[in-house]
């Protein structure tokens, strides 16, 4: 925190964190208060009452799941997905089994049984790491909701404010974040979380200025007026009201320009920036096609199969993929093959009990254990792409060796499509020129590339500063890859969360990145920012990254080069 005493009054003070969603907000702070966790012990209940006690748990879990499902159906995109996921946790069979055992055998009341069961699964999820570890917040949130239902208390969550507020919390459960009203929640800041957390992703979708990993956030008191700057990652206390209001007004004017922006994206001196979208199925692709994106830069096929118990047939897969191609009949469609493993377990694809699944058998490596799985998927993609007159590109995740890259590209080309790879492993970025020589294109997955480069779990709530894509080492690898693409005349895209950062998007463009793929909600803000600067400024911003000492310094150098105040 920074502060300065001038005469009789204290000047503004700043609390800093990791920027996630740019934007300004000036409003009273409102803290999310978590309910106390009930103890794990309680007097034993009579044996004849245990069946009815377990039934109380089942009814409460069903009621909570029903409300979360209804909220999920009433929203769209990532928010809908996480609400439905939370609903599934509420009635999870594994948790229910543990609760039943504690109630029926040990005579624990339903509340204590659920607390114990949750603690057990929290330990398992934390051990698994990755996305599973991040779902610890989900588990605890669902526990609190079911406990409240059993006890006949109001369901916990974010209180509905009567005026616009800046929401502060240690962390936010996806179920809370998914229900945010941007008209009343004008800014979000958390002590924990990272740039790729559910909170960050949903905040981007809703366009709410957001900061995570604010270590000194507790110093901000409930009710005090604060100025949140999502672009700089700062909360200013004791801000001059007139200055704060002026900044918010200018920010609103900028967002009006964003809403008015229409593609395609060009810099002021005419350089074209290909903006694409990330999708997970036909409905999200169809909705995205109504916006300004030129095509699909990342179709996450694995999200179609996370809940399947057996591998879908080629025909079934083709039926799922086909609407994605139909959404952009003349555009580019980049399909990523099954990225199972680690944080995306699939019953018929994953190995059990890996010591470190994030560095284990995931992505393309699964084909070594189950080669037919990939062959079937490529056949299905080729079938779905028939009749599509746009570009049909397919890329593999978690590629690490030249042999893998060359083999995969040949398999894809043999089916009449362009074959590429994800650049997620630093080994590939280091040898970018050699890899680009054997494939048709590459796409930088900056989420994984950052975590592997910085040796930091991208979903850890304690490591946000390390998993920031603005880290100079990460930017250096991206620049090296883009330079290799420019030299060989091969496309180099970015499809990680970095592409959704309007300022970073300009830097990436200046490095030589040829396409940027992001959530549909981010396209207009990125396009508007690119359209407000020259390509020469983008190149200057990219060149300035060589002098960056850390992520914060990199942001500062970029904004200066781009002329952004």
C-alpha positions in Angstrom: 0.0 0.0 0.0 1.1 3.5 -0.7 0.0 6.6 1.2 1.1 10.2 1.8 0.2 12.7 4.6 -0.2 16.2 3.3 -0.9 18.8 6.0 -4.0 18.0 8.0 -5.5 15.4 5.6 -4.5 12.0 4.3 -4.1 11.8 0.6 -5.2 8.9 -1.5 -3.9 5.4 -0.7 -3.6 2.5 -3.1 -4.0 -1.2 -2.7 -2.6 -3.3 -5.6 -3.3 -6.6 -7.1 -3.4 -8.4 -10.5 -5.6 -6.7 -13.2 -8.2 -8.9 -14.8 -10.8 -6.8 -16.5 -10.1 -3.1 -17.3 -12.5 -0.4 -16.3 -13.2 2.2 -13.6 -15.6 2.1 -10.7 -16.3 4.5 -7.9 -18.6 3.3 -5.2 -18.9 2.1 -1.6 -17.1 -1.1 -0.8 -19.2 -4.1 0.2 -17.6 -7.2 1.7 -18.9 -10.7 1.2 -19.3 -12.3 4.6 -18.9 -16.1 4.7 -21.0 -18.1 7.2 -19.2 -19.8 10.0 -18.5 -23.5 9.3 -20.4 -25.8 11.7 -18.3 -28.1 13.9 -17.6 -31.6 12.7 -18.8 -33.2 16.0 -22.2 -33.3 17.6 -24.2 -35.6 19.8 -25.1 -38.9 18.2 -28.7 -39.2 17.0 -30.9 -42.2 17.7 -30.7 -45.1 15.3 -34.4 -45.0 14.5 -34.0 -41.3 13.5 -31.1 -41.8 11.1 -32.9 -42.6 8.0 -35.1 -39.6 8.3 -31.9 -37.5 9.1 -30.3 -38.6 5.8 -33.5 -37.9 4.0 -33.3 -34.3 5.3 -29.9 -34.0 3.7 -31.1 -35.4 0.4 -34.1 -33.0 0.3 -31.8 -30.0 1.1 -29.2 -31.0 -1.5 -32.0 -31.5 -4.1 -33.5 -28.0 -3.3 -30.1 -26.3 -3.6 -29.3 -28.1 -6.9 -32.7 -27.1 -8.3 -32.1 -23.4 -7.6 -28.6 -23.5 -9.1 -29.9 -25.3 -12.2 -32.6 -22.7 -12.6 -30.1 -19.9 -12.4 -27.8 -21.7 -14.9 -30.7 -22.1 -17.4 -31.4 -18.4 -17.0 -27.9 -17.3 -18.0 -25.5 -18.1 -20.8 -21.8 -18.9 -21.5 -19.3 -19.7 -18.8 -21.6 -18.5 -16.0 -24.3 -21.0 -17.1 -21.7 -23.8 -17.1 -20.4 -23.1 -13.6 -23.8 -22.9 -12.1 -24.8 -26.2 -13.6 -21.5 -27.7 -12.4 -22.2 -26.4 -8.8 -25.7 -28.0 -9.1 -24.0 -31.3 -9.9 -21.8 -31.0 -6.8 -24.8 -30.5 -4.6 -26.2 -33.9 -5.5 -22.8 -35.6 -6.1 -23.1 -39.4 -5.5 -19.7 -39.6 -3.9 -20.5 -36.9 -1.4 -23.9 -38.4 -0.7 -22.4 -41.7 0.0 -20.0 -40.2 2.5 -22.9 -38.3 4.2 -25.0 -41.5 4.3 -22.2 -43.5 5.9 -21.6 -40.9 8.6 -25.4 -40.5 9.4 -26.4 -44.2 9.3 -23.3 -45.8 10.8 -21.9 -43.1 13.1 -25.2 -41.3 14.0 -23.8 -37.9 13.0 -26.4 -35.2 12.2 -26.7 -34.3 8.5 -24.9 -31.0 8.9 -21.9 -32.5 10.6 -21.9 -35.4 8.2 -21.8 -33.0 5.2 -19.0 -30.9 6.7 -16.9 -34.0 7.2 -17.7 -35.3 3.7 -16.8 -31.9 2.2 -13.5 -31.8 4.1 -12.6 -35.3 2.7 -13.3 -34.2 -0.9 -11.5 -30.9 -0.4 -8.4 -32.9 0.5 -8.8 -35.1 -2.6 -9.3 -32.1 -4.9 -6.3 -30.2 -3.5 -4.1 -33.3 -4.0 -5.3 -33.6 -7.7 -4.3 -30.0 -8.4 -5.3 -27.9 -11.5 -9.0 -27.3 -12.0 -9.9 -29.9 -9.4 -8.1 -27.8 -6.8 -9.9 -24.7 -7.9 -13.2 -26.4 -7.4 -12.5 -26.5 -3.6 -14.2 -23.1 -3.5 -17.2 -24.6 -5.3 -17.4 -27.5 -2.8 -17.3 -25.2 0.2 -19.9 -22.9 -1.3 -22.3 -25.8 -2.1 -21.7 -27.1 1.5 -22.7 -23.7 3.0 -25.8 -23.6 0.8 -27.0 -27.1 1.7 -26.2 -26.5 5.4 -28.3 -23.4 5.4 -31.2 -25.3 3.7 -31.0 -28.1 6.3 -31.1 -25.5 9.1 -33.9 -23.5 7.6 -31.7 -20.4 7.1 -31.5 -18.1 4.1 -29.2 -19.4 1.4 -25.7 -17.7 1.7 -24.3 -15.7 -1.1 -23.8 -12.2 -2.2 -26.4 -9.9 -0.7 -28.3 -7.8 -3.2 -27.2 -4.2 -2.7 -29.6 -1.2 -2.8 -27.0 0.9 -4.7 -24.0 0.3 -6.9 -21.1 -1.1 -4.9 -17.6 -2.5 -5.4 -17.7 -6.1 -4.2 -14.8 -7.3 -2.0 -14.2 -10.9 -1.0 -11.5 -13.3 0.0 -12.6 -15.3 -3.0 -15.8 -15.8 -4.9 -17.6 -19.0 -5.6 -18.6 -19.5 -9.2 -22.2 -19.7 -8.2 -21.9 -16.2 -6.6 -19.9 -14.7 -9.5 -22.3 -16.1 -12.2 -25.2 -14.3 -10.6 -23.6 -10.8 -10.5 -25.7 -7.9 -11.7 -23.4 -5.4 -13.5 -25.8 -2.6 -12.8 -25.3 -3.0 -9.0 -21.9 -4.8 -8.8 -19.8 -2.2 -10.6 -16.4 -3.6 -9.6 -15.0 -6.8 -8.1 -11.8 -7.3 -6.1 -10.6 -10.5 -4.3 -7.7 -11.4 -2.0 -7.2 -14.7 -3.8 -7.9 -15.9 -7.3 -5.9 -15.7 -10.5 -6.3 -14.4 -14.1 -7.8 -17.7 -15.3 -10.1 -18.4 -12.3 -13.9 -18.7 -12.7 -14.3 -15.2 -11.1 -12.0 -13.7 -13.7 -13.6 -15.5 -16.7 -17.1 -14.5 -15.6 -16.1 -10.9 -14.8 -14.8 -10.7 -18.4 -18.0 -12.1 -19.8 -20.1 -9.6 -17.8 -17.7 -6.7 -18.4 -17.2 -5.9 -14.7 -13.9 -4.3 -13.8 -12.0 -6.9 -11.8 -8.8 -7.3 -9.8 -7.6 -10.5 -8.1 -4.7 -11.4 -5.7 -5.0 -8.2 -3.6 -3.0 -9.1 -0.6 -3.8 -6.0 1.4 -7.5 -5.9 0.5 -8.5 -6.4 4.2 -7.4 -2.9 4.9 -10.3 -1.6 2.9 -13.4 -1.1 5.2 -17.0 -1.9 4.3 -18.9 1.2 3.2 -15.9 3.4 2.3 -15.9 5.0 -1.1 -13.2 3.4 -3.3 -12.0 4.0 -6.8 -11.3 0.7 -8.5 -9.0 0.7 -11.6 -9.2 -2.7 -13.3 -6.7 -1.8 -15.9 -3.9 -0.9 -13.4 -5.0 -3.4 -10.7 -5.4 -0.8 -8.0 -8.0 0.3 -5.5 -7.6 3.9 -4.4 -8.9 4.9 -0.9 -9.6 8.6 0.0 -9.7 9.4 -3.7 -10.7 13.0 -4.6 -14.4 12.6 -5.5 -14.3 14.9 -8.5 -11.2 13.3 -9.9 -12.7 9.8 -9.4 -16.0 10.8 -11.0 -14.1 12.3 -14.0 -12.2 9.0 -14.5 -15.4 6.9 -14.3 -17.1 9.3 -16.8 -14.2 8.9 -19.3 -14.2 5.2 -18.8 -17.9 5.1 -19.6 -17.3 7.1 -22.7 -14.7 4.6 -23.8 -17.1 1.7 -23.2 -19.7 3.5 -25.4 -17.1 3.4 -28.2 -16.5 -0.3 -27.5 -20.3 -1.0 -27.8 -20.4 1.0 -31.1 -17.3 -0.7 -32.6 -17.8 -2.9 -35.6 -15.3 -5.3 -37.1 -13.1 -6.3 -38.8 -10.3 -4.9 -36.7 -7.7 -2.6 -38.2 -5.2 -0.3 -36.7 -5.3 3.4 -37.6 -2.7 2.8 -40.3 -4.6 -0.1 -41.8 -3.0 -3.3 -40.4 -5.6 -6.1 -40.1 -6.0 -8.0 -36.9 -7.9 -11.2 -37.2 -10.2 -11.6 -34.1 -11.6 -15.0 -33.5 -13.7 -16.6 -30.7 -13.3 -19.5 -28.3 -16.3 -21.8 -28.2 -17.2 -25.1 -26.6 -20.2 -26.3 -28.6 -22.7 -25.5 -31.3 -24.9 -23.1 -29.3 -22.0 -21.0 -28.1 -20.7 -20.9 -31.7 -24.0 -19.9 -33.1 -24.4 -17.1 -30.6 -20.8 -15.9 -31.2 -21.5 -15.7 -34.9 -23.9 -12.9 -34.3 -21.0 -10.7 -33.1 -17.9 -9.2 -34.7 -15.5 -12.1 -34.7 -14.3 -13.4 -38.1 -14.3 -17.1 -37.1 -13.4 -19.6 -34.4 -9.9 -19.8 -33.1 -10.4 -22.4 -30.5 -13.1 -25.1 -30.4 -12.6 -26.9 -27.1 -14.0 -30.3 -28.1 -13.3 -31.9 -24.7 -16.0 -29.8 -23.0 -18.6 -31.8 -25.0 -17.5 -35.0 -23.4 -16.7 -34.3 -19.8 -19.8 -36.0 -18.5 -19.8 -39.0 -20.9 -19.0 -42.4 -19.5 -18.0 -44.0 -22.8 -16.4 -42.6 -26.0 -19.0 -41.3 -28.4 -19.0 -42.9 -31.9 -17.6 -41.1 -34.9 -21.1 -40.3 -36.0 -22.1 -38.9 -32.6 -19.0 -36.8 -32.5 -19.6 -35.5 -36.0 -23.2 -34.5 -35.1 -21.8 -32.5 -32.2 -19.1 -30.8 -34.2 -21.1 -30.0 -37.3 -23.1 -27.0 -35.9 -19.8 -25.3 -35.0 -18.7 -25.3 -38.6 -22.2 -24.2 -39.7 -22.0 -21.2 -37.4 -19.2 -19.7 -39.7 -19.9 -21.2 -43.1 -17.2 -19.0 -44.8 -14.9 -18.4 -41.8 -12.0 -20.1 -40.2 -12.7 -22.9 -37.7 -9.8 -24.1 -35.6 -10.6 -27.3 -33.7 -8.5 -28.5 -30.8 -8.5 -32.2 -30.3 -9.3 -33.8 -27.0 -7.5 -31.9 -24.2 -8.3 -34.4 -21.5 -6.3 -35.0 -18.4 -5.2 -32.9 -15.4 -7.9 -30.4 -14.8 -10.3 -32.0 -17.3 -10.8 -35.6 -16.4 -12.6 -37.9 -18.8 -13.6 -41.3 -17.7 -12.6 -43.2 -20.8 -9.4 -41.3 -21.5 -7.6 -40.5 -18.2 -5.1 -42.5 -16.3 -5.8 -43.0 -12.6 -3.7 -41.9 -9.7 -1.1 -39.8 -11.5 1.3 -38.1 -9.0 1.3 -34.8 -11.0 -1.5 -34.8 -13.5 -0.6 -31.3 -14.9 2.7 -32.8 -16.0 1.3 -36.2 -16.8 -0.7 -38.0 -19.6 -2.8 -35.2 -20.9 -3.7 -33.7 -24.3 -2.0 -35.4 -27.3 -0.2 -37.8 -24.9 -3.4 -39.6 -24.3 -3.2 -41.0 -27.9 -0.1 -43.0 -26.8 -2.3 -44.9 -24.4 -5.4 -44.9 -26.6 -4.4 -44.3 -30.2 -7.9 -45.0 -31.6 -9.4 -42.2 -29.6 -7.6 -39.6 -31.6 -8.1 -41.4 -34.9 -11.9 -41.5 -34.3 -11.9 -37.8 -33.4 -10.0 -36.8 -36.5 -12.4 -38.8 -38.6 -15.4 -37.1 -36.9 -13.9 -33.6 -37.4 -13.3 -34.4 -41.1 -16.8 -35.6 -41.5 -18.3 -32.6 -39.8 -16.2 -30.2 -41.9 -17.6 -31.6 -45.2 -19.3 -28.8 -47.1 -17.6 -26.1 -45.0 -16.1 -23.7 -47.4 -14.0 -21.8 -44.9 -10.6 -22.8 -43.5 -10.7 -26.1 -41.6 -7.8 -26.2 -39.2 -7.1 -28.8 -36.5 -4.5 -28.5 -33.7 -3.2 -30.8 -31.0 -2.7 -29.8 -27.3 0.2 -30.5 -25.1 2.7 -31.2 -27.9 6.3 -31.4 -26.7 8.5 -33.0 -29.4 9.1 -32.5 -33.1 8.1 -36.1 -33.8 4.7 -35.5 -32.2 4.1 -32.4 -34.2 5.1 -33.9 -37.5 3.1 -37.0 -37.0 0.0 -35.1 -36.0 0.2 -32.7 -38.9 0.4 -35.6 -41.3 -2.6 -37.3 -39.8 -4.7 -34.1 -40.2 -3.4 -33.3 -43.7 -4.3 -36.9 -44.7 -7.9 -36.0 -44.0 -7.9 -32.8 -46.1 -7.4 -30.3 -43.3 -4.6 -28.0 -42.1 -2.6 -29.5 -39.1 -1.2 -27.4 -36.3 -0.2 -27.5 -32.7 -0.7 -25.6 -29.4 2.4 -23.9 -28.0 1.9 -24.6 -24.3 5.1 -26.3 -23.4 8.2 -24.0 -23.2 10.2 -26.6 -25.2 8.1 -25.9 -28.2 8.4 -22.1 -27.9 12.2 -22.4 -27.6 12.4 -24.4 -30.8 9.6 -22.6 -32.5 11.2 -22.4 -35.9 11.8 -26.1 -36.0 8.2 -26.9 -35.0 6.8 -24.4 -37.5 8.7 -26.0 -40.3 6.7 -29.3 -39.9 3.2 -27.9 -39.2 0.9 -25.5 -40.9 0.3 -23.2 -38.0 0.6 -22.8 -34.3 -1.6 -21.3 -31.6 -0.2 -20.1 -28.3 -2.1 -21.3 -25.3 -0.9 -18.6 -22.9 -2.7 -20.1 -19.8 -0.6 -23.3 -19.8 2.5 -21.6 -21.3 2.5 -19.2 -18.4 2.1 -21.8 -15.7 4.8 -24.0 -17.2 7.2 -21.2 -17.8 6.8 -19.7 -14.3 6.5 -23.1 -12.5 3.2 -22.0 -10.9 -0.2 -23.7 -11.0 -2.3 -21.3 -13.0 -5.3 -22.0 -10.8 -3.7 -21.6 -7.5 -5.3 -18.7 -5.6 -1.9 -17.9 -4.1 0.2 -17.6 -7.3 -1.6 -15.0 -9.4 1.4 -12.7 -9.7 3.4 -15.6 -11.2 0.6 -16.7 -13.6 0.1 -13.3 -15.1 0.7 -13.5 -18.9 2.4 -10.1 -18.7 5.4 -11.8 -17.1 8.5 -10.8 -19.2 9.7 -14.4 -19.6 6.3 -15.4 -21.1 6.3 -12.5 -23.4 9.8 -13.3 -24.5 8.7 -16.8 -25.5 5.7 -15.4 -27.4 7.8 -12.9 -29.2 10.3 -15.7 -30.2 7.5 -17.9 -31.5 5.9 -15.0 -33.5 9.3 -14.1 -35.0 9.7 -17.7 -36.2 6.3 -17.6 -37.8 7.1 -14.3 -39.6 10.4 -15.8 -40.9 8.7 -19.0 -42.2 5.5 -17.3 -43.4 3.4 -19.5 -41.0 0.4 -18.2 -39.0 0.9 -17.8 -35.2 -2.2 -17.2 -33.2 -3.0 -16.7 -29.5 -6.0 -18.4 -27.9 -5.3 -18.1 -24.2 -6.8 -15.5 -21.9 -4.0 -13.1 -22.9 -5.8 -12.5 -26.2 -8.8 -11.0 -24.3 -6.6 -8.2 -22.7 -7.0 -5.2 -25.0 -3.6 -3.7 -24.2 -1.8 -7.0 -24.3 -3.6 -7.8 -27.6 -1.9 -4.7 -29.1 1.5 -5.9 -27.9 0.9 -9.4 -29.3 -0.1 -7.9 -32.6 3.2 -5.8 -32.6 5.2 -9.0 -31.9 3.8 -10.5 -35.1 0.9 -12.6 -33.9 -1.5 -13.1 -36.8 -4.7 -13.9 -35.0 -6.3 -13.5 -31.5 -9.0 -15.8 -30.2 -11.0 -15.0 -27.1 -14.3 -15.2 -25.4 -17.0 -13.6 -27.6 -17.7 -10.9 -24.9 -14.1 -9.6 -25.2 -14.0 -9.2 -29.0 -15.4 -5.6 -29.1 -13.1 -4.3 -26.4 -10.1 -5.8 -28.1 -11.2 -4.6 -31.5 -11.9 -1.1 -30.3 -8.5 -0.8 -28.6 -6.7 -2.1 -31.7 -8.6 0.4 -33.9 -7.5 3.3 -31.7 -3.8 2.8 -32.2 -1.3 2.5 -35.1 0.6 -0.7 -35.9 3.8 1.3 -35.4 2.6 1.9 -31.8 1.9 -1.8 -31.4 5.4 -2.6 -32.6 6.9 0.0 -30.3 4.9 -1.6 -27.4 6.2 -5.0 -28.3 9.8 -3.8 -28.5 9.5 -2.2 -25.1 8.8 -5.6 -23.5 12.5 -6.4 -23.8 13.1 -3.9 -21.0 10.3 -5.1 -18.7 11.4 -6.1 -15.2 8.1 -7.7 -14.1 4.4 -7.9 -15.1 3.5 -4.5 -13.7 6.4 -2.8 -15.4 5.5 -4.5 -18.7 2.0 -3.1 -18.5 3.3 0.4 -17.8 5.8 0.3 -20.7 3.0 -1.0 -23.0 0.5 1.7 -22.1 3.2 4.4 -22.5 4.2 3.1 -26.0 0.5 3.0 -27.0 -0.2 6.5 -25.7 -2.9 5.2 -23.3 -3.4 7.3 -20.1 
